[in-house]
Amino acid sequence: MGTLIISDLHLGSLSGSDVLRHADLRAPLLEAVADADRVVLLGDVLELRHGPPRNAMAAARPFFEDLGRALGERELVMVAGNHDHALVEP
């Protein structure tokens, strides 16, 4: 397939709008990952602006674990956006 680009997941959103925290809703995305050589998470993967970062990280962990299993040794690129820029700040 090449590169699969995914953006604006906002994992850890207080509103619960981050649907990928639910395993059954992650399944179709993870199936698409199986055909990709590389996955790019293009900004606002985590929602770090509306609560403690630990809460967003806890909500995102199952997604990242599933994504890691689906990717195996293939490449993952994560680009920070304005809602998760703290990931790359000193």
MARKOL-626151 format. One record per residue (C-alpha): x, y, z; residue in one letter; residue number from 0; chain. Coordinates in steps of 0.2 Angstrom, whole numbers, plus 2048, in hexadecimal, padded with zeros to 3 digits. Layout:
<recs>
<rec><east>X</east><north>Y</north><up>Z</up><r>A</r><k>NUM</k><c>A</c></rec>
...
</recs>
This chain:
<recs>
<rec><east>800</east><north>800</north><up>800</up><r>M</r><k>0</k><c>A</c></rec>
<rec><east>80D</east><north>80D</north><up>805</up><r>G</r><k>1</k><c>A</c></rec>
<rec><east>80A</east><north>81A</north><up>812</up><r>T</r><k>2</k><c>A</c></rec>
<rec><east>7FA</east><north>81B</north><up>81C</up><r>L</r><k>3</k><c>A</c></rec>
<rec><east>7F7</east><north>82C</north><up>823</up><r>I</r><k>4</k><c>A</c></rec>
<rec><east>7EB</east><north>82F</north><up>832</up><r>I</r><k>5</k><c>A</c></rec>
<rec><east>7E8</east><north>83F</north><up>83B</up><r>S</r><k>6</k><c>A</c></rec>
<rec><east>7DF</east><north>848</north><up>849</up><r>D</r><k>7</k><c>A</c></rec>
<rec><east>7DB</east><north>838</north><up>854</up><r>L</r><k>8</k><c>A</c></rec>
<rec><east>7DA</east><north>843</north><up>864</up><r>H</r><k>9</k><c>A</c></rec>
<rec><east>7DD</east><north>834</north><up>86F</up><r>L</r><k>10</k><c>A</c></rec>
<rec><east>7D8</east><north>838</north><up>881</up><r>G</r><k>11</k><c>A</c></rec>
<rec><east>7CB</east><north>845</north><up>87D</up><r>S</r><k>12</k><c>A</c></rec>
<rec><east>7C0</east><north>849</north><up>88C</up><r>L</r><k>13</k><c>A</c></rec>
<rec><east>7B1</east><north>849</north><up>880</up><r>S</r><k>14</k><c>A</c></rec>
<rec><east>7B3</east><north>837</north><up>87C</up><r>G</r><k>15</k><c>A</c></rec>
<rec><east>7B3</east><north>83B</north><up>869</up><r>S</r><k>16</k><c>A</c></rec>
<rec><east>7C4</east><north>832</north><up>867</up><r>D</r><k>17</k><c>A</c></rec>
<rec><east>7BB</east><north>822</north><up>860</up><r>V</r><k>18</k><c>A</c></rec>
<rec><east>7CB</east><north>818</north><up>85E</up><r>L</r><k>19</k><c>A</c></rec>
<rec><east>7CC</east><north>815</north><up>871</up><r>R</r><k>20</k><c>A</c></rec>
<rec><east>7BF</east><north>808</north><up>86D</up><r>H</r><k>21</k><c>A</c></rec>
<rec><east>7C6</east><north>7F8</north><up>867</up><r>A</r><k>22</k><c>A</c></rec>
<rec><east>7B8</east><north>7F4</north><up>85B</up><r>D</r><k>23</k><c>A</c></rec>
<rec><east>7BA</east><north>804</north><up>852</up><r>L</r><k>24</k><c>A</c></rec>
<rec><east>7CD</east><north>802</north><up>851</up><r>R</r><k>25</k><c>A</c></rec>
<rec><east>7CB</east><north>7F2</north><up>847</up><r>A</r><k>26</k><c>A</c></rec>
<rec><east>7C8</east><north>7F9</north><up>836</up><r>P</r><k>27</k><c>A</c></rec>
<rec><east>7D7</east><north>805</north><up>838</up><r>L</r><k>28</k><c>A</c></rec>
<rec><east>7E2</east><north>7F7</north><up>83D</up><r>L</r><k>29</k><c>A</c></rec>
<rec><east>7DD</east><north>7ED</north><up>82E</up><r>E</r><k>30</k><c>A</c></rec>
<rec><east>7E2</east><north>7FB</north><up>823</up><r>A</r><k>31</k><c>A</c></rec>
<rec><east>7F3</east><north>7FC</north><up>82C</up><r>V</r><k>32</k><c>A</c></rec>
<rec><east>7F6</east><north>7EA</north><up>827</up><r>A</r><k>33</k><c>A</c></rec>
<rec><east>7F8</east><north>7F0</north><up>815</up><r>D</r><k>34</k><c>A</c></rec>
<rec><east>803</east><north>7FF</north><up>819</up><r>A</r><k>35</k><c>A</c></rec>
<rec><east>816</east><north>800</north><up>818</up><r>D</r><k>36</k><c>A</c></rec>
<rec><east>816</east><north>80F</north><up>823</up><r>R</r><k>37</k><c>A</c></rec>
<rec><east>809</east><north>818</north><up>82E</up><r>V</r><k>38</k><c>A</c></rec>
<rec><east>80A</east><north>82B</north><up>831</up><r>V</r><k>39</k><c>A</c></rec>
<rec><east>800</east><north>832</north><up>840</up><r>L</r><k>40</k><c>A</c></rec>
<rec><east>7FF</east><north>844</north><up>83A</up><r>L</r><k>41</k><c>A</c></rec>
<rec><east>7FB</east><north>84F</north><up>849</up><r>G</r><k>42</k><c>A</c></rec>
<rec><east>7EF</east><north>850</north><up>857</up><r>D</r><k>43</k><c>A</c></rec>
<rec><east>7F1</east><north>83D</north><up>85B</up><r>V</r><k>44</k><c>A</c></rec>
<rec><east>7EF</east><north>841</north><up>86D</up><r>L</r><k>45</k><c>A</c></rec>
<rec><east>7E4</east><north>84E</north><up>876</up><r>E</r><k>46</k><c>A</c></rec>
<rec><east>7F0</east><north>856</north><up>882</up><r>L</r><k>47</k><c>A</c></rec>
<rec><east>7E7</east><north>867</north><up>884</up><r>R</r><k>48</k><c>A</c></rec>
<rec><east>7D8</east><north>862</north><up>88E</up><r>H</r><k>49</k><c>A</c></rec>
<rec><east>7DE</east><north>858</north><up>89C</up><r>G</r><k>50</k><c>A</c></rec>
<rec><east>7ED</east><north>84F</north><up>8A4</up><r>P</r><k>51</k><c>A</c></rec>
<rec><east>7F9</east><north>847</north><up>897</up><r>P</r><k>52</k><c>A</c></rec>
<rec><east>7F8</east><north>837</north><up>8A1</up><r>R</r><k>53</k><c>A</c></rec>
<rec><east>7E6</east><north>835</north><up>89E</up><r>N</r><k>54</k><c>A</c></rec>
<rec><east>7E8</east><north>838</north><up>88B</up><r>A</r><k>55</k><c>A</c></rec>
<rec><east>7F7</east><north>82B</north><up>88B</up><r>M</r><k>56</k><c>A</c></rec>
<rec><east>7EC</east><north>81F</north><up>895</up><r>A</r><k>57</k><c>A</c></rec>
<rec><east>7DE</east><north>820</north><up>889</up><r>A</r><k>58</k><c>A</c></rec>
<rec><east>7EA</east><north>81F</north><up>87A</up><r>A</r><k>59</k><c>A</c></rec>
<rec><east>7F4</east><north>810</north><up>880</up><r>R</r><k>60</k><c>A</c></rec>
<rec><east>7E9</east><north>802</north><up>879</up><r>P</r><k>61</k><c>A</c></rec>
<rec><east>7E9</east><north>80A</north><up>868</up><r>F</r><k>62</k><c>A</c></rec>
<rec><east>7FC</east><north>80B</north><up>868</up><r>F</r><k>63</k><c>A</c></rec>
<rec><east>7FD</east><north>7FA</north><up>86E</up><r>E</r><k>64</k><c>A</c></rec>
<rec><east>7F2</east><north>7F3</north><up>860</up><r>D</r><k>65</k><c>A</c></rec>
<rec><east>7FA</east><north>7FE</north><up>853</up><r>L</r><k>66</k><c>A</c></rec>
<rec><east>80B</east><north>7F8</north><up>858</up><r>G</r><k>67</k><c>A</c></rec>
<rec><east>805</east><north>7E6</north><up>856</up><r>R</r><k>68</k><c>A</c></rec>
<rec><east>7FE</east><north>7EA</north><up>845</up><r>A</r><k>69</k><c>A</c></rec>
<rec><east>80D</east><north>7F3</north><up>83F</up><r>L</r><k>70</k><c>A</c></rec>
<rec><east>81A</east><north>7E6</north><up>845</up><r>G</r><k>71</k><c>A</c></rec>
<rec><east>82B</east><north>7EC</north><up>83E</up><r>E</r><k>72</k><c>A</c></rec>
<rec><east>824</east><north>7F9</north><up>832</up><r>R</r><k>73</k><c>A</c></rec>
<rec><east>826</east><north>80C</north><up>834</up><r>E</r><k>74</k><c>A</c></rec>
<rec><east>81C</east><north>817</north><up>83F</up><r>L</r><k>75</k><c>A</c></rec>
<rec><east>81E</east><north>82A</north><up>83D</up><r>V</r><k>76</k><c>A</c></rec>
<rec><east>815</east><north>836</north><up>84A</up><r>M</r><k>77</k><c>A</c></rec>
<rec><east>814</east><north>848</north><up>846</up><r>V</r><k>78</k><c>A</c></rec>
<rec><east>80E</east><north>853</north><up>854</up><r>A</r><k>79</k><c>A</c></rec>
<rec><east>800</east><north>85F</north><up>852</up><r>G</r><k>80</k><c>A</c></rec>
<rec><east>7F9</east><north>86E</north><up>85D</up><r>N</r><k>81</k><c>A</c></rec>
<rec><east>7F0</east><north>862</north><up>869</up><r>H</r><k>82</k><c>A</c></rec>
<rec><east>7FF</east><north>857</north><up>86C</up><r>D</r><k>83</k><c>A</c></rec>
<rec><east>80E</east><north>862</north><up>869</up><r>H</r><k>84</k><c>A</c></rec>
<rec><east>814</east><north>85F</north><up>87B</up><r>A</r><k>85</k><c>A</c></rec>
<rec><east>81A</east><north>84E</north><up>874</up><r>L</r><k>86</k><c>A</c></rec>
<rec><east>828</east><north>857</north><up>86C</up><r>V</r><k>87</k><c>A</c></rec>
<rec><east>82B</east><north>866</north><up>877</up><r>E</r><k>88</k><c>A</c></rec>
<rec><east>83B</east><north>866</north><up>882</up><r>P</r><k>89</k><c>A</c></rec>
</recs>
